[in-house]
Amino acid sequence: MGESFHEQLRVDSWFLRSDRRLDTELVDKLILQLNRIYPQILTDKEATRFRDLDVPTCVRLAELLTYLQEKGEEACREFYRALHLHVEEVYFSLPTRLRRRTESLGPVPSPAVIPTNRFVLNDQGPVFFLSCFTAVVGAALLYYHGDFKSVSGSSSALGLAALGIGRKVREVLIWYT
């Protein structure tokens, strides 16, 4: 079947203590679940001690995990049940759950390969983008410049006039492209 819940909790304890998703409210829900459903695991007096808001949540959680491990296999199993019920995303991201899932699936692509850069089209940088953009603008100007010489109409002349491009500027743009 695999390792016991007690052993799993020993392995997962470090992860649970460092996971920021387990805030005060969620830790209290876990404590209340264990206290109400399984008072033989967590008595009212113990639940009150673990719910003391004067003690930081991380300390209370660490003490709760140590206490449950001391209580034995049944207490650890019920903690996992409560965690699954109240904080499913944390439950499924536990190291023992991830390991079990990858073992049952067999060889699969590594889930550790997470793209660090989203929507990266190229790795040339902003200078490359600006040079490409400038080349496109230059080509568009050449196109309009060619239209102006071949077609004698007011529409192309108005287009160049609207751009406000003089002869010297056009020559520089042609030279640049």
N, C-alpha and C positions, 0 to 999 in steps of 0.2 A: 504494500500500500504506500509506503514511503515513510518519511520521518513523522514523529509525533507532533502534536500541537505544541507541547512544551518546548521541544527542540526548535520548532518553527518560530515561536515567540522569542526564543533566545536569539535566533538569527535576525529576526525582523525588528528587534527592540531598537537598535541603533537607528534604523531608517525611521521608525515611528517617532523617536525622540527628536529627530532633525527635520521632520516634515512639517512645514509651516501651515499646511491645510488643516492640521489638527489644532484648532484654536480652542479657546475656553468653552465656547458653546458646544462644540462637538465632543470635547472630552467630558463635559458634564452629561451629555446625552448617553455616552458610553457607560459612565458610572451609574446613571439612573437605570439604564437598561439592565445592567448586571444586578443592581440592588433590588429592583422591582420584580424581575422575572426569576432571579436566582439569589434569593436572600441568604442561602446557605454558602454562597461564594463571597458575597459582599454584603455584610450586615449594615444596618442603618448607621451605626456608629462609625464604621469604616468608610461608608459612602460620604458621610458628613466631613470626615477628615480629608478625603480626596477631593472634595468640592470646596475646600476653604479658599476663598478668593484672595486672601492675604498672601498666599503662597503662589509664586509664578506658575503658569500652566505647564511649562516644560518640566519643572520640578515635580509637580503633582502627577504628570503623566509618567515620568520615570519611576516614581514611587509605586504607582499603580501597576506598571508592568513588572516590577520586581516582586510586588506582593502576589500578583497572579501566578508568576512562575513558582513562587514558594507554595502556593495553594495546590498546584498540581495540574494534571492533564485536563480534567474537566473544566477547571477555571479558564485555562488557556483556550480550550475549544469554544467556550461560551463568549470569551472576549472576541475571538475571530468572527463568531456569528453576529455579535453586536456591531462590530466594525463593518461587516458586509452589509448589514441592514441600514446603518446610518451614514456611512462614508464609503460608498462603493468604489469611487475613483481611487481612494487611498488603498482600499483592500486589494484591488486588482493591480496596483503598482508596487505591492510588497515584493521584496527580493525573492522570497520563497514562492510566491504565486507566479512571478515572471519566469523563474527557473522551471517550475512545474509545467507551465504552458509551453515553453520552448522544448522541453523534453518530450511532451506528448505530441507536438507537431512534427518532430524530427528535424532534419536539416532544412533550415529556411534561411533566406537572406538575413543578414545581421540587422536587428532592430536598432543597434547603436549607431548606424549610419544615418544621421539626421542632417539634412542640408542646412548649412549655417547661413548662407546667403539666399534669400528668397527672390525669385523673379530676376535672376541675373541673366541678362541676354548676352553679354560679353564681358570680358575682364580687361578691356582696354582703358577704361577710365574716361573722365570728362573731356580731356583734350581730344581724344579720338572722336567723341560725339560732336564736339564743336567743329572739328575739321570736316567731318562728314556733312554736318548741317551747312557749313559755309560753302562746301562744294555744291550742294543741292541748290542753295540760293544763287550761287554763281551760274549754274546751269540754267536756272529759271530766268535769270537776267539775260543770259545769252539768247535764250529762246525768244524773249520779248524783244531784244535788240535786233535779232534776225527778222522777226515779224515786222518790225518798224520799217526796215529797209525794203522788204519785198512787197509789203502791202501798203498802199498809200490810202489810209483811212483815218478817220478821226479817233476810232476806238483804240488803236495801238499807240497813237501819239498821246492820247489822254492817259493811257496806262503808264507810259514812261514819265509823263509830266506829273502824274500823281505820285510816282516813286521819287520824283525830284532828283533824278540822276543826270548829272552833267556829262559832257564828253570826256573830260579827264577822269572822272570817277569810273565811267564805263571802261576806259582803257586800263585802268588799274585792276578792275575786276577781271577783265579778260586776261591780263597778264598773270594775275594770281591763280586763276583756274588753269 
